[in-house]
């Protein structure tokens, strides 16, 4: 009688209701992650006016959430390899949404930054784990597109934040935008019911639950023909050390640099694009619309990059996206006419978010499943240094009163660095390392 490995069921199953449900909830989570992060760029002019903040201090306030994301990715992300992705995701959502809501009641810059930092911890624990969950559960042929659709919802959330700001800021004040950020708290009971645990995690710890999950993934599965990997509970080296073994050292460092530069571009632009354009002579009323235009391009870029990555491969698509980001940002610096301006904003949004979406999928392919969440988490955490630098350096750049052309050239430099880093990473699919081992996580 022919047998099928339990872990291969998820990789070879056709898309069905289970996969669409998984994609829906992970995308919903990412939607509000994008909203929570980018809403700061919409409210920062109001905060600077209300609290009399200089650009440099406002930049560091924008970096507070990214500091938190680095800490959250570094701690909550790897813990999911040991305690389960579902538990960590739900706890991180509760923490992040509660403190995002609390920002509506901040009384000064310090309280605002503190709440943003704690919100970032929750977001940092959420993003790498939903990426890993998709890669654990999605059919192999659809992993890239499912990952990039989900990450594309970050851009949809960013777009939503600018649209919401246009609708409510003048009537209800900046506080109202953070009240909306607390809405995911109301959906936690449904997430608890419908968000699945990772199959590799259940295979080692709960075969009954793993069997039930396999029936959802593949309703026609014949359990009697299923082969279960042996449950080896021997403790092995910490997953973090695995990021530098078996020839993965250069790859890991290059991915860290690539993540950092992609995040620097994304968060720097989403925080300061309106101010950069105003400094270049555009009217203030156009600031939020420029942000809307760029994030509209971001949505198209994330989806288009996923489609291309499934056909060309992750690395060629990533290199093309980074090149497009450098070119479009450089052209924005020459202050083009209205039509070309909007085209370049759309392309810049598509290329920067497209790069960030694909690099997540690319990184996930570089590590075996037993250290995948750890690998993505460390890429995300170390990359947060670039993300943290984005708002802070943007504030410093604006304080120097540079020309618009030089401002956008500086915005394009991280794209060049990312191109050089990713060129060092050899395109490969990670071996199917056994996920049925317990690990000590020693960070």
C-alpha positions as CSV (number, residue, x, y, z in Angstrom):
1,X,0.0,0.0,0.0
2,X,1.4,3.3,-1.0
3,X,2.1,5.8,1.8
4,X,2.3,9.5,2.0
5,X,4.4,11.5,4.4
6,X,2.3,13.6,6.8
7,X,4.3,16.7,6.1
8,X,3.9,16.3,2.3
9,X,0.2,16.4,2.5
10,X,0.2,20.2,3.1
11,X,2.8,20.7,0.4
12,X,0.9,18.8,-2.3
13,X,-2.8,19.5,-1.3
14,X,-4.9,21.4,-3.7
15,X,-6.2,24.9,-2.7
16,X,-9.4,24.5,-0.8
17,X,-11.6,26.2,1.8
18,X,-9.0,25.7,4.5
19,X,-6.3,27.5,2.6
20,X,-8.5,30.4,1.7
21,X,-9.5,30.7,5.4
22,X,-5.9,30.7,6.5
23,X,-5.1,33.3,3.9
24,X,-8.0,35.5,5.0
25,X,-7.0,35.6,8.7
26,X,-3.3,36.1,8.0
27,X,-4.2,38.8,5.5
28,X,-6.6,40.5,8.0
29,X,-3.8,40.5,10.6
30,X,-1.4,42.0,8.2
31,X,-3.9,44.7,7.1
32,X,-4.1,46.1,10.6
33,X,-0.3,45.7,11.1
34,X,0.1,48.0,8.1
35,X,-2.5,50.4,9.4
36,X,-0.9,50.5,12.9
37,X,2.6,51.2,11.5
38,X,1.8,53.7,8.7
39,X,-0.9,55.8,10.5
40,X,2.0,57.6,12.2
41,X,3.0,59.2,8.9
42,X,-0.5,60.7,8.6
43,X,-0.8,62.1,12.1
44,X,2.8,63.3,12.6
45,X,2.2,66.8,11.3
46,X,-0.6,67.2,13.9
47,X,1.6,65.8,16.7
48,X,4.4,68.1,15.7
49,X,2.1,71.1,15.9
50,X,0.3,70.1,19.1
51,X,3.4,69.1,21.1
52,X,5.8,71.5,19.4
53,X,8.2,68.7,18.2
54,X,11.2,69.3,16.0
55,X,11.6,66.9,13.0
56,X,14.4,64.9,14.6
57,X,12.4,64.2,17.7
58,X,9.4,63.3,15.6
59,X,11.6,60.9,13.6
60,X,12.7,59.1,16.8
61,X,9.0,58.9,17.9
62,X,8.3,57.2,14.5
63,X,11.2,54.8,15.2
64,X,9.8,53.8,18.6
65,X,7.4,51.2,17.1
66,X,10.2,49.8,15.1
67,X,12.4,49.4,18.1
68,X,9.6,47.4,19.6
69,X,9.2,45.3,16.5
70,X,12.9,44.4,16.6
71,X,12.5,43.3,20.2
72,X,9.3,41.4,19.5
73,X,10.7,39.6,16.4
74,X,13.8,38.7,18.3
75,X,11.9,37.2,21.3
76,X,8.3,36.3,20.4
77,X,9.2,35.0,16.9
78,X,11.6,32.2,17.9
79,X,9.4,31.2,20.9
80,X,6.8,30.1,18.4
81,X,9.1,27.3,17.2
82,X,8.9,26.0,20.7
83,X,5.4,26.9,22.0
84,X,3.5,27.1,18.8
85,X,2.8,29.8,16.2
86,X,-0.9,30.1,17.0
87,X,-0.5,31.0,20.7
88,X,2.2,33.5,20.0
89,X,0.3,35.1,17.2
90,X,-2.9,35.5,19.3
91,X,-1.0,36.9,22.2
92,X,1.0,39.3,20.0
93,X,-2.2,40.6,18.4
94,X,-3.8,41.2,21.7
95,X,-0.8,43.2,23.0
96,X,-0.3,45.2,19.8
97,X,-3.9,46.1,19.3
98,X,-4.5,47.1,23.0
99,X,-1.5,49.5,23.1
100,X,-2.4,50.9,19.6
101,X,-5.8,51.8,21.0
102,X,-4.1,53.3,24.1
103,X,-2.2,55.8,21.8
104,X,-5.5,57.6,21.5
105,X,-5.1,58.6,25.2
106,X,-1.4,59.6,25.0
107,X,-0.8,62.9,26.8
108,X,2.7,63.8,25.6
109,X,5.5,62.6,23.3
110,X,7.0,60.2,25.9
111,X,3.7,58.4,26.6
112,X,3.0,58.2,22.9
113,X,6.4,56.8,22.1
114,X,6.0,54.2,25.0
115,X,2.7,53.0,23.7
116,X,4.2,52.8,20.1
117,X,7.1,50.8,21.4
118,X,4.8,48.2,23.1
119,X,2.6,48.1,20.0
120,X,5.8,47.3,18.0
121,X,6.6,44.4,20.3
122,X,3.2,42.8,19.3
123,X,3.7,43.5,15.6
124,X,7.2,42.1,15.7
125,X,5.9,38.8,17.1
126,X,3.1,38.6,14.6
127,X,4.6,39.3,11.2
128,X,7.4,36.6,11.1
129,X,5.1,34.0,12.6
130,X,2.2,34.5,10.1
131,X,4.8,34.3,7.3
132,X,6.1,31.1,8.7
133,X,2.6,29.7,9.2
134,X,1.8,30.3,5.6
135,X,5.0,28.6,4.5
136,X,4.2,25.7,6.8
137,X,0.7,25.2,5.5
138,X,0.4,26.5,1.9
139,X,0.7,24.2,-1.1
140,X,4.2,24.4,-2.4
141,X,3.2,25.7,-5.8
142,X,1.2,28.6,-4.1
143,X,3.6,29.6,-1.3
144,X,5.0,32.7,-3.0
145,X,1.7,34.1,-4.1
146,X,0.0,33.4,-0.8
147,X,2.9,35.0,1.1
148,X,2.9,38.1,-1.1
149,X,-0.9,38.5,-1.1
150,X,-0.8,38.4,2.7
151,X,2.1,40.9,2.9
152,X,0.3,43.0,0.2
153,X,-2.3,43.6,2.8
154,X,0.3,45.6,4.7
155,X,0.0,48.1,1.8
156,X,-3.7,47.9,1.9
157,X,-3.6,48.8,5.6
158,X,-1.2,51.6,4.8
159,X,-3.6,52.9,2.2
160,X,-6.5,52.5,4.6
161,X,-4.6,54.6,7.2
162,X,-4.2,57.5,4.8
163,X,-7.8,57.3,3.7
164,X,-9.1,57.1,7.3
165,X,-6.9,60.1,8.2
166,X,-8.4,62.1,5.3
167,X,-11.9,61.3,6.6
168,X,-11.5,61.7,10.4
169,X,-8.6,63.9,11.2
170,X,-10.3,67.3,10.6
171,X,-13.5,66.2,12.3
172,X,-12.4,64.0,15.2
173,X,-8.7,64.7,15.7
174,X,-5.7,62.4,15.4
175,X,-6.8,60.4,18.4
176,X,-9.7,58.8,16.4
177,X,-7.2,57.1,14.1
178,X,-5.9,55.1,17.0
179,X,-9.3,54.1,18.3
180,X,-9.8,52.4,14.9
181,X,-6.5,50.6,15.4
182,X,-8.0,48.7,18.4
183,X,-10.7,47.0,16.3
184,X,-8.7,43.6,16.0
185,X,-9.4,43.1,19.7
186,X,-13.0,42.5,18.8
187,X,-12.1,39.7,16.4
188,X,-9.9,37.7,18.8
189,X,-12.6,35.1,19.6
190,X,-13.0,34.3,15.9
191,X,-9.2,34.1,15.4
192,X,-9.0,31.8,18.4
193,X,-11.5,29.5,16.7
194,X,-10.4,29.5,13.1
195,X,-6.6,30.3,13.0
196,X,-4.8,26.9,12.8
197,X,-1.7,25.7,14.5
198,X,1.3,24.9,12.4
199,X,1.3,21.3,11.1
200,X,5.0,20.6,11.8
201,X,4.5,21.8,15.4
202,X,1.5,19.5,15.9
203,X,3.2,16.4,14.3
204,X,5.8,16.4,17.1
205,X,3.4,17.2,20.0
206,X,-0.2,16.1,19.3
207,X,-0.8,13.5,16.6
208,X,-4.6,13.6,17.2
209,X,-4.7,17.3,16.5
210,X,-2.3,16.9,13.6
211,X,-4.7,14.2,12.1
212,X,-7.7,16.6,12.4
213,X,-5.7,19.4,10.8
214,X,-4.7,17.1,7.9
215,X,-8.3,16.2,7.3
216,X,-9.0,20.0,6.9
217,X,-6.1,20.4,4.6
218,X,-6.9,17.3,2.5
219,X,-10.5,16.1,3.0
220,X,-9.9,13.0,0.9
221,X,-6.9,11.9,2.9
222,X,-6.8,8.2,3.8
223,X,-5.3,8.2,7.3
224,X,-4.3,4.5,7.1
225,X,-2.0,5.3,4.2
226,X,-0.3,8.1,6.1
227,X,3.3,7.9,7.2
228,X,4.2,9.7,10.4
229,X,7.8,10.9,11.0
230,X,9.3,9.3,14.0
231,X,9.0,11.5,17.1
232,X,12.6,12.2,18.0
233,X,12.5,14.4,21.1
234,X,16.2,14.6,21.5
235,X,17.3,18.1,22.1
236,X,19.7,19.6,19.6
237,X,21.6,22.8,19.2
238,X,19.7,26.1,19.5
239,X,18.0,27.1,16.2
240,X,19.9,30.4,16.1
241,X,23.2,28.5,15.6
242,X,21.7,26.8,12.6
243,X,21.5,30.1,10.7
244,X,25.3,30.0,10.4
245,X,25.9,26.3,9.8
246,X,25.9,24.2,6.6
247,X,27.0,27.1,4.5
248,X,24.3,29.5,5.6
249,X,26.5,32.2,7.2
250,X,27.1,34.5,4.2
251,X,23.5,33.9,3.1
252,X,22.2,34.9,6.6
253,X,24.2,38.1,6.8
254,X,23.3,39.1,3.3
255,X,19.6,38.6,4.0
256,X,19.9,40.7,7.2
257,X,21.4,43.6,5.1
258,X,18.8,43.1,2.4
259,X,15.9,43.2,5.0
260,X,17.4,46.3,6.7
261,X,17.6,48.3,3.5
262,X,14.1,47.3,2.3
263,X,12.7,48.3,5.6
264,X,14.6,51.5,5.7
265,X,13.1,52.5,2.3
266,X,9.5,51.4,3.3
267,X,9.3,53.0,6.7
268,X,11.3,56.1,5.8
269,X,9.1,56.9,2.9
270,X,5.8,56.1,4.7
271,X,6.8,58.4,7.5
272,X,8.2,61.3,5.7
273,X,7.0,61.3,2.1
274,X,4.4,64.1,2.7
275,X,7.0,66.3,4.4
276,X,9.6,65.6,1.7
277,X,7.2,66.7,-1.0
278,X,6.1,69.8,1.0
279,X,9.8,70.7,1.4
280,X,10.1,70.4,-2.4
281,X,7.4,73.0,-2.9
282,X,4.2,70.9,-3.2
283,X,1.2,72.1,-1.2
284,X,0.5,70.6,2.2
285,X,-3.0,69.5,1.2
286,X,-1.5,67.1,-1.3
287,X,0.7,65.3,1.3
288,X,-1.7,62.6,2.2
289,X,-2.8,62.1,-1.4
290,X,0.9,61.4,-2.3
291,X,0.9,58.8,0.4
292,X,-2.3,57.3,-0.9
293,X,-0.9,57.1,-4.4
294,X,2.3,55.4,-3.3
295,X,0.5,52.8,-1.2
296,X,-1.9,52.1,-4.1
297,X,1.2,51.2,-6.1
298,X,2.4,49.2,-3.1
299,X,-0.7,46.9,-3.3
300,X,-0.2,46.3,-7.0
301,X,3.5,45.7,-6.5
302,X,3.0,43.1,-3.7
303,X,0.5,41.2,-5.8
304,X,2.5,41.5,-9.0
305,X,5.8,40.5,-7.3
306,X,4.2,37.4,-6.0
307,X,2.9,36.4,-9.4
308,X,6.3,37.0,-10.9
309,X,8.1,35.2,-8.1
310,X,6.1,32.0,-8.8
311,X,7.2,32.2,-12.4
312,X,10.7,33.6,-12.4
313,X,11.8,32.7,-8.9
314,X,12.1,34.9,-5.9
315,X,15.7,36.1,-6.4
316,X,15.2,37.5,-10.0
317,X,12.0,39.1,-9.0
318,X,13.6,40.7,-5.9
319,X,16.5,42.0,-8.0
320,X,14.2,43.5,-10.5
321,X,12.0,45.2,-7.8
322,X,15.0,46.7,-6.1
323,X,16.3,48.1,-9.4
324,X,12.9,49.6,-10.2
325,X,12.8,51.2,-6.7
326,X,16.2,52.9,-7.2
327,X,15.2,54.2,-10.6
328,X,11.8,55.5,-9.6
329,X,13.0,57.3,-6.5
330,X,15.8,58.9,-8.4
331,X,13.3,60.3,-11.0
332,X,11.1,61.7,-8.2
333,X,14.0,63.8,-7.2
334,X,13.9,65.8,-10.5
335,X,10.4,67.1,-9.6
336,X,8.6,65.7,-12.7
337,X,5.3,66.9,-14.0
338,X,2.0,65.7,-12.5
339,X,1.5,62.6,-14.7
340,X,5.1,61.4,-14.4
341,X,5.1,62.2,-10.7
342,X,2.1,60.0,-10.0
343,X,3.5,57.2,-12.2
344,X,6.8,57.3,-10.3
345,X,5.0,57.3,-6.9
346,X,3.0,54.2,-8.0
347,X,6.2,52.5,-9.2
348,X,8.1,53.5,-6.1
349,X,5.4,52.1,-3.9
350,X,5.2,48.9,-6.0
351,X,8.9,48.4,-6.1
352,X,9.6,49.0,-2.4
353,X,6.8,46.9,-1.0
354,X,7.2,44.4,-3.7
355,X,10.8,44.0,-2.7
356,X,9.9,43.6,1.0
357,X,7.1,41.1,0.2
358,X,9.4,38.9,-2.0
359,X,12.3,39.0,0.4
360,X,10.1,37.5,3.1
361,X,9.3,34.6,0.8
362,X,12.9,34.4,-0.4
363,X,14.2,34.2,3.2
364,X,11.7,31.5,4.1
365,X,13.0,29.4,1.3
366,X,16.6,29.6,2.6
367,X,16.0,27.7,5.9
368,X,14.7,24.3,6.8
369,X,11.3,24.1,8.6
370,X,12.7,23.5,12.1
371,X,14.5,26.9,12.1
372,X,12.3,28.7,9.5
373,X,10.5,31.0,12.0
374,X,13.8,31.6,13.8
375,X,15.5,32.5,10.5
376,X,12.7,34.8,9.4
377,X,12.5,36.3,12.9
378,X,16.2,37.1,13.0
379,X,16.1,38.6,9.4
380,X,13.1,40.7,10.5
381,X,14.7,41.7,13.9
382,X,18.1,42.6,12.6
383,X,16.5,44.2,9.5
384,X,14.5,46.4,11.9
385,X,17.7,48.3,12.5
386,X,17.2,49.6,9.0
387,X,13.5,50.2,9.6
388,X,14.3,52.1,12.8
389,X,16.8,54.2,11.0
390,X,14.3,55.2,8.3
391,X,12.1,57.6,10.3
392,X,15.0,58.8,12.3
393,X,17.3,59.5,9.3
394,X,14.3,61.0,7.5
395,X,13.9,63.5,10.3
396,X,17.6,64.3,10.2
397,X,17.5,64.7,6.5
398,X,14.7,67.1,6.6
399,X,16.4,69.1,9.3
400,X,19.3,69.7,7.0
401,X,17.1,71.5,4.4
402,X,18.6,69.6,1.4
403,X,17.3,69.9,-2.1
404,X,14.5,67.6,-3.2
405,X,16.8,65.9,-5.7
406,X,19.3,65.1,-3.0
407,X,16.6,63.9,-0.6
408,X,15.4,61.3,-3.1
409,X,18.9,60.2,-4.1
410,X,19.5,59.5,-0.4
411,X,16.2,57.6,-0.3
412,X,17.4,55.4,-3.2
413,X,20.8,54.5,-1.7
414,X,19.4,51.7,0.5
415,X,18.1,50.1,-2.7
416,X,21.5,49.9,-4.2
417,X,23.0,48.4,-1.0
418,X,20.2,45.8,-1.0
419,X,20.9,44.9,-4.6
420,X,24.5,44.2,-3.7
421,X,23.6,42.1,-0.7
422,X,21.0,39.9,-2.4
423,X,23.4,39.3,-5.3
424,X,25.5,37.3,-2.7
425,X,22.7,34.9,-1.9
426,X,22.5,31.7,-4.0
427,X,19.0,30.9,-5.1
428,X,18.0,27.6,-3.5
429,X,15.1,25.8,-1.8
430,X,15.9,24.8,1.7
431,X,16.2,21.1,2.4
432,X,13.2,19.5,4.1
433,X,14.9,19.3,7.5
434,X,12.9,17.3,10.0
435,X,10.5,19.5,12.0
436,X,9.9,16.7,14.6
437,X,12.7,17.8,17.0
438,X,12.5,19.9,20.1
439,X,14.9,22.8,20.5
440,X,16.4,24.9,23.2
441,X,16.2,28.5,22.0
442,X,19.2,30.3,23.3
443,X,19.2,33.9,22.0
